[in-house]
Amino acid sequence: MQKTKFISSIITSAVLLSTFIVGGKFAQAQQRPVPLLRAKCVSSGLGTYREQNLDVSIGKAVYTSQFYLGAGNRSASLTCKIKPDNRPESPFQTFNLGFGMRDNDATTPNVVVKVYLDGQQAESRTVIATQPISLSLDVSNVSNVAIEAVCSRSNQYCDRVYFYKADLERKIVSPQPKK
C-alpha cells in the first residue's frame, strides 16, 4: 500500500513538473506584443498626430484606434526609436501595423502611408476610406521606425488615417543548453 502511494506521488510529481516545463516554454513563445507608442516617439510634418483611443468603422467593422495621423493637405509623421541605447541589437523581430480611413470619410482624397525602417522606405500603401490595411515588417536589425501619412492632393484636405494596430513582437530567444 505504501509502495503504491509512493509510486503514485512520484508519477504525480513528474506530471506536474513536465507541465511547468512545457508550459514555461509555451508561455515564452507566446509573449505579448509591445505597443509601438511605448517607445520614444516624436511627431513631425505639418499635419497632426494624436494618441487617442477611439472606436472607428473601417470596412464595416469596428476597430479601436490607438492614434491617428492627419495629413491635412500635406503630411504628418511619427518616428519611434525601438532599439534601446543600452542594447547592442533590437529586441524586436516583427512590426505589425493595421490602419485605415473611416467609412464615413468616403469623399476624402486618398492618403499614402509610408513606413520607413532606419530612414529607408520599406512599404508604401495607398489608403482609401472603407479599406483596412495590415502590414508585418521584419525589424530584427532596426533601430528606428517611422510612419508617414501623405495627402495625395495638395489642393484638398485629406482626412485622418487611424492606426488600430501598431505593435512590436519580441525576438524569441531559445534557451541555451547547459554545459
Sequence and secondary structure as in RCSB ss.txt:
>XXXX:A:sequence
MQKTKFISSIITSAVLLSTFIVGGKFAQAQQRPVPLLRAKCVSSGLGTYREQNLDVSIGKAVYTSQFYLGAGNRS
ASLTCKIKPDNRPESPFQTFNLGFGMRDNDATTPNVVVKVYLDGQQAESRTVIATQPISLSLDVSNVSNVAIEAV
CSRSNQYCDRVYFYKADLERKIVSPQPKK
>XXXX:A:secstr
 HHHHHHHHHHHHHHHHHHHHHHHHHHHHT   EEGGGSEEEEEESSEEEEEEEEEEETTEEEEEEEEEEEETSE
EEEEEE S TT SS SEEEEEEEEEB GGGTTS  EEEEEEETTEEEEEEEE BT  EEEEEE TT SEEEEEEE
ES TTS EEEEEEEEEEEEE         
